[in-house]
């Protein structure tokens, strides 16, 4: 009898393990497929291009009433408006930039993770969870949860940018009951209830929205499916926009200023840290590497020397090898510069302008002017500076001829420009379509691959990079797909006089220490 009693705890554990194993054996794809069928089916959802939802709300903190508006438009447009007691809050993404209007402040363009969070919310809302693999979105089953009295299954979605959002699906109805994740830098949780069919698609008519410390109880009063929604809805408020300057002249000034800055940069050295994260298909980290470099500038190029890996300095033998690599790099640049000067000298002797010798594939400003169009100009404050901000996207009417033009034409994003200093302070861009090299045989740079670049005005004399971020999805040789995020931080800038010898250049002692703190990473 005693032996039978002892078996009960073991059997209980084994049964619990079997049940849990069965649960986690359910692939997220199956749960998502059940949701799609319950919502209206893949056929109807694939045809859902626009969705507009309006309703009334009351704010729990003070009982004030107001209105709720949500608009989405394929492929990635998003507009959320909450007005309580005539105090508006707006979050929007127009496919190029994300912006926010709060009750206390003027509308402002969102930066970094705040912008990526809104882009993630927009993409998931507009895809309706269809073809997630095509969008390079990972899905991982977290496990069973409770939403009120409902049993749910939680799935975590990981975007190509690394941003994560959590969805909770009802175990019985398979409908979405809860969505959560940071949105515009603020914790946001949305609970859905009272689903009703609208044009054959199940839409929640009661919504409980938790944003930061506020709770909004929303009753939906109007739903419009596939009715026209203009692009202006998602764009930066027109009343806050300004007149675009002569962009050709502005970009020419930036280009000319860059040549001057290249010489000043040669007086600076610093440190650079790269963190590279690789993800598997479900969005989990499969590889993480950290590399540290010292660097300086030579003829406009950044000369870097690897000095550490994963938080540890290189061994003496490894460091000697890296110094030799740097030495060869210096010699290559010096040789290239000598050949360029010789080429320009011969061109001048023949009476040609040296600009006639410019590489046809060099991505100069004029290529962006031809291949892109610029919209939504506005003035904002950025890192304590007054800047001009505007969005850009490919010009569909331009017939690209060269490879670099085709690449630029597939970009969309936003740029921050210091007009007084004639320099780009920040740039965000992403690929709106897959871009195939050699017809895709060599590599396929995938849609959504994005880049962030930021620099600061150091010592009141020169612009230097402070932060770079890349989210890359690429398929190599039609076989291997890779999803990698890389973040680069620049710091410890010191002003030196660098001697560019045929050996590894070693900076002298600082001439003038920087008069400001190390550059801050983007917010």
Number of C-alpha atoms within 10 A of each C-alpha: 5 6 7 7 9 10 10 11 10 11 11 11 11 12 12 12 12 12 12 13 11 10 14 15 10 11 12 21 15 10 19 21 16 17 22 22 16 16 23 17 16 18 10 14 19 14 11 20 17 18 20 18 19 19 19 19 24 21 19 14 10 10 12 15 17 19 19 22 17 18 22 26 27 18 17 19 25 27 22 17 17 23 20 20 13 12 12 16 17 17 21 29 29 24 25 23 27 30 23 22 19 14 13 9 9 10 19 19 22 22 20 16 18 20 20 23 26 26 27 26 24 25 24 19 19 23 19 18 21 16 12 17 12 9 18 22 23 22 24 19 21 15 14 17 15 15 14 9 6 14 16 24 23 24 23 22 24 22 26 24 26 24 20 20 20 19 20 25 26 21 19 9 14 20 25 25 25 21 20 20 21 22 22 23 18 13 13 18 19 17 19 18 16 13 16 13 12 14 14 13 19 16 21 21 20 17 20 17 21 17 16 13 10 12 18 24 17 23 20 19 12 13 18 15 16 13 13 12 16 9 11 11 17 23 22 26 15 12 7 14 15 14 9 14 11 8 12 13 10 16 20 15 15 19 15 12 14 18 12 12 16 18 15 17 23 21 20 20 24 17 19 21 19 19 16 18 19 19 19 14 17 18 22 15 13 11 11 14 13 17 18 22 17 18 21 24 20 20 17 17 13 13 20 22 21 22 18 18 15 13 10 11 14 16 11 9 8 13 16 12 13 16 18 14 15 20 18 14 17 23 16 13 16 17 12 13 13 12 12 14 13 12 14 19 14 13 16 12 10 9 9 13 12 15 9 10 12 11 9 10 11 10 14 15 15 12 18 22 15 17 23 21 17 19 16 20 22 23 17 17 14 18 11 7 13 15 23 22 26 23 24 21 24 24 19 12 10 14 12 17 8 11 12 17 21 17 16 21 25 21 25 22 24 24 23 25 23 18 16 10 16 17 24 22 26 24 18 24 24 23 23 21 14 16 19 16 14 10 9 15 13 13 19 20 20 24 21 21 25 22 20 21 19 21 22 19 17 19 16 10 11 20 21 20 19 23 22 21 21 20 22 22 22 20 18 15 14 12 10 9 18 16 21 23 21 19 17 20 20 23 20 14 23 20 23 21 16 19 15 17 12 13 15 19 18 15 18 11 12 14 11 10 12 15 9 11 11 13 19 14 15 17 10
